[in-house]
Amino acid sequence: MSETTKVCFRVDKELKTEAEKVFKQMGMTTSGAMSIFLAQCVREQRLPFQPGATQAEVEENGFEALLDEADKILGDENTTTSFVGFEELEIEGE
């Protein structure tokens, strides 16, 4: 077995608690789940899932939740948009 190292990161307290419950139901620790996640990222050379806002998040936070998620994915938290909603987007050819 290879040598291990400690990884520390900050996360919302409630999110951590809820995630620990899920991992416990699956019979694993948070450390084990994170190791699986990291191994999958390395294996696939990408996130092993498609990030996005849930329907509940969209309904609760409106269109801003989608824009915030897009900004995070693009890695630029300072991105701004010039439209307010989907109805204002122009699609080429229409």
C-alpha positions in Angstrom: 0.0 0.0 0.0 1.3 3.5 -0.9 2.0 6.2 1.7 -1.0 8.4 2.6 -1.2 12.1 3.2 -3.7 14.4 5.0 -6.0 16.6 2.9 -7.8 19.5 4.5 -10.5 21.7 2.9 -13.4 23.9 4.1 -17.0 22.9 3.5 -20.4 24.0 4.8 -21.0 22.4 8.1 -24.5 21.2 7.2 -23.3 19.8 3.9 -20.5 17.8 5.7 -23.0 16.4 8.2 -25.5 15.4 5.5 -22.7 13.8 3.4 -21.4 11.8 6.4 -24.9 10.4 6.8 -25.0 9.3 3.1 -21.5 7.7 3.4 -22.4 5.9 6.6 -25.5 4.4 4.9 -23.1 3.2 2.2 -20.8 1.7 4.8 -17.9 4.1 4.2 -16.2 7.0 5.9 -15.9 10.5 4.4 -12.2 9.8 4.0 -13.0 6.7 2.0 -15.6 8.4 -0.1 -13.1 11.3 -0.9 -10.4 8.7 -1.8 -12.8 7.1 -4.3 -13.7 10.5 -5.7 -10.1 11.5 -6.2 -9.2 8.2 -7.8 -12.1 8.5 -10.2 -11.0 12.0 -11.1 -7.5 10.8 -11.9 -8.8 7.8 -13.8 -11.2 9.8 -16.0 -9.1 13.0 -16.1 -12.2 15.0 -15.3 -14.9 15.3 -12.7 -16.8 12.0 -12.6 -20.2 13.8 -12.8 -21.7 16.7 -14.6 -22.0 19.7 -12.2 -25.2 21.6 -12.2 -28.0 23.2 -10.1 -30.9 21.1 -9.0 -34.5 22.0 -9.9 -35.0 23.0 -6.2 -32.0 25.3 -6.3 -33.2 26.9 -9.5 -36.7 27.4 -8.0 -35.3 28.8 -4.7 -32.5 31.0 -6.2 -33.9 31.7 -9.6 -31.8 32.2 -12.7 -28.9 33.5 -10.6 -28.2 29.9 -9.4 -27.6 28.8 -13.0 -25.3 31.7 -13.7 -23.4 31.2 -10.5 -22.9 27.5 -11.4 -21.8 28.3 -14.9 -19.3 30.8 -13.5 -17.9 28.2 -11.1 -17.5 25.7 -13.9 -15.8 28.2 -16.1 -13.5 29.1 -13.2 -14.3 32.8 -13.4 -16.4 34.1 -10.5 -16.3 37.6 -12.0 -18.2 36.6 -15.2 -21.1 38.9 -15.9 -24.0 38.4 -18.3 -25.8 40.8 -20.6 -29.2 39.2 -20.4 -31.8 38.7 -17.6 -33.4 35.4 -18.6 -33.6 32.7 -21.3 -36.3 34.6 -23.2 -33.7 37.3 -24.0 -31.1 34.9 -25.5 -30.9 35.1 -29.3 -30.3 31.8 -31.1 -28.4 32.0 -34.4 -30.6 31.1 -37.4 -33.9 32.0 -35.8 
